[in-house]
């Protein structure tokens, strides 16, 4: 009797295990991001990344999002991914640089001529090429690269700025970015490191007179209320990326990787669409309330690009010159290529 009872218990346990397998087979990927719903990154996660992965996997793979730095900031999200605490994370391409230089090409000033060029080239080949390098170099598999706010543009409370000489001697707020500091200095202004949270008041009181920030963020912070002169010089593209820790990625099956890449592609396309609309909305709102929105001529743009040469020189060794030249050549920026080569930056 004892043997029969034991066999019954074993059989029952096996049955429970078999029935439980489908539920335990579900894979949940925890995602940490500074984005949130209501802005392009958060909306694209909720509207494209999460539903696409659930759809293509038939519910076998899901994403658990943690928005607004609730788990981590950009760099610490990458560190937590390496520790296995989360699987997926987003950050600026600049902050990805804490783990390797594979995405630094996206941060070179004037590497892209327009939002359209940035989206096209990134989607067609550049993101794939650099992400493959990053997988080996950084310990993270970059799944897509996308814009968050388009390009930085000049806004100031001093007066019209059409060429770099118009910035001479003006105190210009900068972040801790060496590239931004170099650009502002080379354009003739006085770079002043200044806290973002205090920038409105700083412009209002004259502690600083200008800023170089992506236009949607300038609109969100209402900087156009005190800085009435804008100049569309572009230059620094606000690149972002979505990655997965390589150790965890390597443990996925081929089928699971395919599902993940399909979802990431859907996310990339959707965030591009949302971001362009966000940029346009911000710029339209700013243009309606300021005194001048100036678009430099082609000849004037050569002067703005010339100020970026030192930043390229400082970045040597962090990007592949042939890759950068291909990006510029595909946009017809042959004059800029010649300038960079003459300076030894390319």
Secondary structure, 3 states (H helix, E strand, C coil): CHHHHHHHHHHHHHHHHHHHHHHHCCEEEEEECCCCCCCHHHHHHHHHHHHHHHHHCCCCEEEEEECCCCCCCHHHHHHHHHCCCCCEEEEEHHHHCCCCCCCHHHHCCCCCCCHHHHHHHHHHHHHHHHHHHHHHHCCEEEEEEEEEEEEEEEEECCCCCCCHHHHCCCEEEECCCHHHHHHHHHCCCEEEECCHHHHHHHHHHCCCCEEEEEHHHHHHCCHHHCCCEEECCCCCEEEEEEEEEHHHHHCCCHHHHHHHHHHHHHHHHHHHHHHHHHHHHHHHHHHCCCCEEECCCHHHHHHHHHCCHHHHHHCCCCCCHHHHHHHHHHCCCHHHHHHHHHHCCC
